């Protein structure tokens, strides 16, 4: 097993004629200590079946394959996927898929995901991990600012639709920050490693989950407006002002509050009432 550092990363790139594609969020880990810290925080064991989004040059992939039952690694970049296919051709514990994670569904029962996410589409990947896979836990690296937004709660300026949406499914925990110098090429901002643990009360009813997302989008669509106005005016919901006012009062929510003052339980409660009212 080769150490992960700037020298090994740049020589793999040069030997394989791979150009870094910044548009695909390619900032490769080049710090062995950070790689080990990620693996130890992710607490992977031989029984794990791991999903990795964006393996890049395989800094995490190789060690995941050594320490877990199996890793499925999805890489969008054809040059990187070709390199990974060759590198892991004889590794039975690793399957490399060349594809866009946002456009495919990876078959299999995964016990966890461990990924250093491409930052340009990190929120879409997170949303997909949370809503389309039912892993008990997953670990991801993202921009520090994004991690802070996800961690923040109602009433703070960082709180937004992504944090509220993820909170229906997972509890997010900021584990540690990572300096820009741990990546090649060096990104503009620092990073954060987060743990997401699945909640045991995720609504079983798909209609409730779908309504929850429409309500959250509407509440944040009308930022700085009252929740009554934003839920009435937003294009994602089609209820009259009277109906919305009635449901808000029934749930004990003051209609003059701002949407960003409501927590995940408020949004969930509203979704359940709207779905009940429509007879589902
Ligand atoms: N895991 C590697 C590491 O830590 O060194 C690379 C991480 S780099 C931040 C993100 C990786 O995600 C890049 O290899 C990039 O090509 C890949 N990627 C970007 N968009 C993707 C997508 N939609 N689906 C799958 N992989 C993607």
Boltz pocket constraint, residues with backbone or C-beta under 6 A from the ligand:
constraints:
  - pocket:
      binder: B
      contacts: [[A, 21], [A, 24], [A, 25], [A, 26], [A, 27], [A, 28], [A, 29], [A, 30], [A, 53], [A, 54], [A, 55], [A, 56], [A, 57], [A, 58], [A, 59], [A, 60], [A, 74], [A, 75], [A, 76], [A, 77], [A, 80], [A, 99], [A, 100], [A, 101], [A, 102], [A, 115], [A, 116], [A, 117], [A, 118], [A, 119], [A, 121]]
      max_distance: 6.0
